């Protein structure tokens, strides 16, 4: 079994062989015993020479990694386990280049590996935020370059070269972060309706006009005016979500250096998962459970 608060030294002792890793994954995927992936039968026999199972009813052959994020991977399971633990424990993330050097694999292998783990970290059915919720938006990347800092190309607004990220955090609870096209009322209100419970007590934002109208009889909407240097008024502030944005940006600058807009949501999923599980002593075990529960992600789909 996977112990709580697993560290790298313990991992190299407990899961240094393929057999130990497979047994751990089998326990996490089938806690009540192995069952057929096709018909659900429990009449299963083990084919030890091929590391597979054979169904006694439909004769379907499968392994513990069939149809999961591990599917079709030629990387050894001990290295998979090491990569998962490193990504769980790296507060600011780890780049594919660093993963390549740590595991001793090719850059393409490390890049694909990291993105598959991020795919498994994505929340499928997150619970709505409630209580006191802070909502804000930020802009990432796209520095002005060239003559006049690039402002002579017809794009006067500095936001046109950046990716917008909108986030909501429940004080003392979870966070939700997603990319968005523009900071319009339709986009921001849609994000709030999707991620914040209808009975939320308070929603705090800055003075952006697009947030107007999100309060109702059950929800108090209060703002702070950053343009007049008002950042806290009583318990009204957006410092929690801004602090989370700052930590994510430090990860981009210090660990990844640059990311593409295409894959930005996956990096947000990784950050969100670590933030929401910051006090979870079974973070490594729960991440492995997601890996054997999530569907396979072919390389062609990732790079399409």
C-alpha positions as CSV (number, residue, x, y, z in Angstrom):
1,X,0.0,0.0,0.0
2,X,1.0,3.6,-0.5
3,X,1.9,5.3,2.8
4,X,0.9,8.9,3.6
5,X,3.4,11.7,3.1
6,X,5.6,9.5,0.9
7,X,9.0,11.1,0.2
8,X,11.6,10.3,-2.5
9,X,13.8,8.1,-0.2
10,X,10.8,6.0,0.9
11,X,9.6,5.8,-2.7
12,X,12.9,4.3,-3.9
13,X,12.6,1.6,-1.3
14,X,8.9,0.7,-1.5
15,X,8.4,1.0,-5.3
16,X,11.8,0.3,-6.9
17,X,10.5,-2.6,-9.0
18,X,7.8,-3.0,-11.6
19,X,6.1,-5.8,-9.5
20,X,5.7,-3.5,-6.5
21,X,4.3,-0.7,-8.6
22,X,1.8,-2.9,-10.4
23,X,0.5,-4.3,-7.1
24,X,0.0,-0.8,-5.8
25,X,-1.9,0.2,-9.0
26,X,-4.0,-2.9,-8.8
27,X,-5.0,-2.1,-5.2
28,X,-5.9,1.4,-6.2
29,X,-7.8,0.6,-9.4
30,X,-9.7,-2.5,-8.0
31,X,-9.9,-2.1,-4.2
32,X,-12.5,-5.0,-4.1
33,X,-10.6,-7.3,-6.4
34,X,-9.7,-7.4,-10.1
35,X,-12.7,-7.3,-12.5
36,X,-12.9,-7.5,-16.3
37,X,-12.7,-4.1,-18.0
38,X,-15.1,-5.4,-20.7
39,X,-17.8,-7.4,-19.0
40,X,-17.2,-6.7,-15.3
41,X,-16.7,-10.4,-14.4
42,X,-14.7,-11.3,-11.4
43,X,-13.6,-14.7,-12.8
44,X,-10.1,-13.5,-13.5
45,X,-6.9,-15.4,-13.9
46,X,-3.4,-13.9,-13.8
47,X,-1.0,-14.4,-16.7
48,X,2.3,-13.8,-14.9
49,X,4.5,-14.1,-18.0
50,X,2.8,-11.2,-19.7
51,X,1.8,-9.1,-16.7
52,X,-1.8,-9.4,-17.8
53,X,-5.2,-10.8,-16.6
54,X,-7.5,-13.1,-18.5
55,X,-11.3,-12.9,-18.1
56,X,-12.9,-16.4,-17.5
57,X,-16.2,-15.3,-19.1
58,X,-15.4,-13.1,-22.2
59,X,-11.7,-14.1,-22.4
60,X,-10.6,-10.5,-22.7
61,X,-7.0,-9.9,-21.8
62,X,-6.0,-6.7,-20.1
63,X,-3.4,-5.3,-17.6
64,X,-3.7,-2.8,-14.7
65,X,-2.6,0.0,-17.1
66,X,-5.0,-0.8,-19.9
67,X,-7.1,2.2,-20.9
68,X,-5.5,4.5,-18.4
69,X,-3.0,7.4,-18.6
70,X,-0.2,4.8,-18.4
71,X,-1.6,3.1,-21.6
72,X,1.1,2.4,-24.3
73,X,3.9,3.9,-22.2
74,X,7.3,2.3,-22.6
75,X,8.6,4.1,-19.5
76,X,9.1,1.9,-16.5
77,X,6.6,2.2,-13.7
78,X,9.2,3.1,-11.0
79,X,10.1,6.1,-13.1
80,X,6.4,6.9,-13.5
81,X,6.0,6.8,-9.7
82,X,9.0,9.1,-9.3
83,X,7.6,11.6,-11.8
84,X,4.3,11.7,-10.0
85,X,5.8,12.3,-6.6
86,X,8.1,15.1,-8.0
87,X,5.1,16.9,-9.6
88,X,3.1,16.5,-6.4
89,X,5.8,17.9,-4.2
90,X,7.1,20.7,-6.5
91,X,5.2,23.7,-5.2
92,X,6.1,25.7,-8.3
93,X,6.0,22.8,-10.8
94,X,8.8,21.1,-12.7
95,X,9.8,21.7,-16.3
96,X,10.1,18.9,-18.9
97,X,13.8,19.7,-19.1
98,X,14.3,19.2,-15.4
99,X,12.2,16.0,-15.5
100,X,14.3,14.8,-18.4
101,X,17.5,15.2,-16.4
102,X,16.1,13.7,-13.2
103,X,14.7,10.6,-14.8
104,X,17.4,10.2,-17.5
105,X,14.9,10.1,-20.4
106,X,14.5,12.0,-23.7
107,X,12.9,15.5,-23.7
108,X,9.9,14.3,-25.7
109,X,9.3,11.5,-23.2
110,X,9.5,13.8,-20.3
111,X,7.2,16.4,-21.9
112,X,4.6,13.8,-22.8
113,X,4.9,12.3,-19.3
114,X,4.3,15.6,-17.5
115,X,1.3,16.5,-19.7
116,X,-0.3,13.1,-19.1
117,X,0.0,13.5,-15.3
118,X,-1.5,17.0,-15.6
119,X,-4.4,15.5,-17.6
120,X,-5.1,13.1,-14.8
121,X,-4.9,16.0,-12.2
122,X,-7.8,17.8,-13.9
123,X,-11.0,17.9,-11.7
124,X,-13.9,16.2,-13.5
125,X,-16.8,17.3,-11.3
126,X,-15.5,19.9,-8.9
127,X,-17.8,21.0,-6.1
128,X,-19.0,24.7,-6.3
129,X,-17.2,27.2,-4.1
130,X,-19.2,28.6,-1.2
131,X,-18.9,30.9,1.9
132,X,-16.6,33.8,1.1
133,X,-15.3,33.7,-2.5
134,X,-12.8,36.0,-4.1
135,X,-12.8,36.4,-7.9
136,X,-10.2,38.2,-10.1
137,X,-8.5,38.0,-13.4
138,X,-4.9,38.4,-14.5
139,X,-2.9,38.4,-17.7
140,X,0.1,36.2,-18.6
141,X,2.9,36.4,-21.1
142,X,3.2,38.4,-24.4
143,X,5.9,41.0,-23.7
144,X,6.0,44.0,-26.1
145,X,9.0,43.7,-28.4
146,X,10.5,45.7,-31.3
147,X,10.5,49.4,-32.1
148,X,8.3,51.4,-29.8
149,X,7.8,48.2,-27.8
150,X,5.7,46.8,-30.6
151,X,3.0,49.4,-30.3
152,X,3.2,50.4,-34.0
153,X,1.7,47.2,-35.3
154,X,-1.9,48.4,-34.8
155,X,-2.4,46.6,-31.5
156,X,-2.5,49.4,-28.9
157,X,-4.0,47.4,-26.0
158,X,-1.3,45.6,-24.0
159,X,-3.9,42.8,-23.3
160,X,-4.0,41.8,-27.0
161,X,-0.6,40.0,-26.6
162,X,-1.4,38.2,-23.3
163,X,-3.5,35.3,-22.2
164,X,-6.2,36.1,-19.7
165,X,-6.7,33.8,-16.7
166,X,-9.8,34.2,-14.4
167,X,-9.8,32.6,-11.0
168,X,-12.0,32.2,-7.9
169,X,-10.9,31.0,-4.5
170,X,-12.9,30.1,-1.4
171,X,-11.3,31.4,1.7
172,X,-9.8,28.5,3.5
173,X,-10.9,26.2,0.7
174,X,-10.4,25.4,-3.0
175,X,-9.5,27.4,-6.1
176,X,-10.7,27.4,-9.7
177,X,-8.6,28.8,-12.5
178,X,-9.3,28.9,-16.2
179,X,-8.2,30.8,-19.3
180,X,-10.8,33.1,-20.9
181,X,-10.9,35.2,-24.1
182,X,-11.8,38.6,-22.7
183,X,-12.9,40.2,-19.4
184,X,-16.5,40.8,-20.5
185,X,-19.5,40.6,-18.3
186,X,-20.8,37.5,-20.2
187,X,-17.5,35.7,-19.7
188,X,-16.9,36.6,-16.0
189,X,-20.5,36.0,-15.0
190,X,-20.5,32.6,-16.8
191,X,-17.3,31.6,-14.9
192,X,-18.8,32.6,-11.6
193,X,-22.1,30.7,-12.3
194,X,-20.1,27.6,-13.2
195,X,-17.8,27.6,-10.2
196,X,-19.6,29.3,-7.4
197,X,-22.6,27.9,-5.5
198,X,-25.9,29.7,-5.7
199,X,-26.1,30.1,-2.0
200,X,-22.6,31.6,-1.7
201,X,-22.7,34.2,1.1
202,X,-20.2,36.8,-0.2
203,X,-18.3,37.4,-3.5
204,X,-15.5,39.9,-3.4
205,X,-13.9,41.4,-6.5
206,X,-12.1,44.6,-7.7
207,X,-14.0,47.5,-9.2
208,X,-14.1,46.2,-12.8
209,X,-17.6,47.0,-14.2
210,X,-18.0,43.6,-15.7
211,X,-18.5,42.1,-12.2
212,X,-21.6,44.3,-11.6
213,X,-24.8,42.4,-11.0
214,X,-23.3,39.1,-9.6
215,X,-24.9,39.7,-6.2
216,X,-28.5,38.9,-5.3
217,X,-30.8,38.4,-2.3
218,X,-28.6,35.5,-1.1
219,X,-25.2,36.7,-2.1
220,X,-23.4,40.0,-1.1
221,X,-21.2,41.4,-3.7
222,X,-18.5,43.9,-2.4
223,X,-15.5,45.4,-4.2
224,X,-12.2,47.1,-3.4
225,X,-11.1,50.0,-5.6
226,X,-7.5,49.3,-6.7
227,X,-7.3,52.4,-8.8
228,X,-7.4,54.6,-5.7
229,X,-5.0,52.2,-3.9
230,X,-7.7,50.6,-1.8
231,X,-6.7,47.0,-1.2
232,X,-8.4,46.0,2.0
233,X,-11.6,47.3,3.6
234,X,-12.6,45.3,6.6
235,X,-12.7,41.7,5.4
236,X,-13.3,42.8,1.8
237,X,-10.2,42.1,-0.4
238,X,-8.9,39.9,-3.2
239,X,-5.5,39.3,-1.7
240,X,-6.0,35.5,-1.5
241,X,-6.6,35.0,-5.3
242,X,-4.0,37.6,-6.1
243,X,-1.5,35.6,-4.0
244,X,-2.4,32.5,-5.9
245,X,-1.9,34.3,-9.2
246,X,1.5,35.5,-8.0
247,X,2.6,31.9,-7.1
248,X,1.5,30.6,-10.5
249,X,3.4,33.4,-12.3
250,X,6.5,32.6,-10.3
251,X,6.2,29.0,-11.4
252,X,6.1,30.2,-15.1
253,X,9.1,32.4,-14.6
254,X,11.2,30.2,-12.4
255,X,10.4,26.7,-13.5
256,X,8.8,26.7,-17.0
257,X,10.1,30.0,-18.3
258,X,7.5,30.0,-21.0
259,X,4.3,28.0,-21.9
260,X,2.1,28.0,-24.9
261,X,-1.5,29.3,-24.7
262,X,-2.6,26.0,-26.2
263,X,-1.5,24.0,-23.1
264,X,-2.0,26.8,-20.5
265,X,-5.1,25.2,-19.0
266,X,-3.2,22.0,-18.2
267,X,-0.7,24.0,-16.2
268,X,-3.6,25.7,-14.4
269,X,-5.1,22.2,-13.7
270,X,-1.8,21.1,-12.2
271,X,-1.5,24.2,-10.0
272,X,-5.2,24.0,-9.0
273,X,-4.8,20.3,-8.0
274,X,-1.8,21.0,-5.8
275,X,-3.4,24.0,-4.2
276,X,-6.6,22.2,-3.4
277,X,-4.7,19.3,-1.9
278,X,-2.2,21.4,0.0
279,X,-3.1,19.7,3.3
280,X,-3.8,16.2,1.9
281,X,-1.4,13.7,3.5
282,X,-2.4,11.2,0.8
283,X,-1.7,13.4,-2.1
284,X,0.7,10.9,-3.8
285,X,-1.7,8.0,-3.4
286,X,-4.7,10.1,-4.6
287,X,-2.8,11.2,-7.7
288,X,-1.9,7.6,-8.6
289,X,-5.6,6.8,-8.2
290,X,-6.4,9.5,-10.7
291,X,-3.8,8.1,-13.1
292,X,-5.5,4.7,-13.2
293,X,-9.0,6.2,-13.4
294,X,-8.4,8.8,-16.1
295,X,-8.7,7.8,-19.8
296,X,-5.7,7.3,-22.0
297,X,-4.4,10.4,-23.8
298,X,-2.6,9.6,-27.1
299,X,0.3,11.7,-28.2
300,X,-1.5,12.6,-31.4
301,X,-4.4,14.1,-29.3
302,X,-2.1,16.1,-27.2
303,X,-0.3,17.6,-30.2
304,X,-3.3,18.0,-32.5
